[in-house]
Amino acid sequence: MTRRVHEGDGGPSEAAQAYLLALRSMTSDGVPTMTAAVARRLGVSTQAASEMVGRLAAEGLVTLSEGRELSLTPAGQAAADHVFRRHALLEWLLIKVIGLGWAESDEEAARLQGALSTRVEDRLAELLGTPETCPHGNPIDTAAARRRPAGLPLSEAEPGSEVTIYRITEEAEEDAELLAYLERSGLVPGTVVAVIEVSAARDSITLDGPRGRSSMGLRPAALIRVLPGHADGRLFHKLPTAAKPEGREPAPAPLG
């Protein structure tokens, strides 16, 4: 892993981008987090995380409280939003135009985001219809987050109710297996599902969705946000026809 905070063009290095995205996700509700938690999220040692956090703090992107809690500064939030915007635009391209699955598109976008020029980034946003969320429904920047409802955890939905899948939180996006399962089950933003059962004893929730019955544990369900009933379709981005291959959506992921 590179030890530089910035690359030659002045932008964050690949390693710094990963830390900024992790902190953006982990502090999205305004709750500070600890270096050890960031290390676990990124799969690195606490010492390595401490070194990078120190560099980000020296750059004015992160603050450390007396209790060693971390939070993004306004400059750090702006930098993290910029990285996330590039990542989200690439995911839209890879999923909706090229036809990759959710999990693999996340990996590919992480590889490509640092190489995207501002000119290409802006042109890509125009081509994709200037989405204000990533394909998983997460706000593309702080301004978009302020405009959009927060949603409720799926784990708190009432049995017998209908809800609209609103967004798959950034923490849930870290779980490639969960992403693949949600995609296979058709549990994507904008989809209305019926809540069949919520069982604390079995630690599970059962849904009836577009591809039949599906179930998951209450912990992953807590990482999925929903809106009651049939939500306003304008909350869910649709790509312009010109951005789609041959004017149609790519084939859905296989169920097997």
Secondary structure, 3 states (H helix, E strand, C coil): CCCCCECCCCCECHHHHHHHHHHHHHCCCCCCEEHHHHHHHHCCCHHHHHHHHHHHHHCCCEEECCCCEEEECHHHHHHHHHHHHHHHHHHHHHHHHHCCCHHHHHHHHHHHHHHCCHHHHHHHHHHCCCCCECCCCCECCHHHHHHCCCCEEHHHCCCCCEEEEEEECHHHHCCHHHHHHHHHCCCCCCCEEEEEEEECCCCEEEEEECCEEEEEEHHHHHCEEEEECCCCHHHCCCCCHHHCHHHCCCCCCCCC
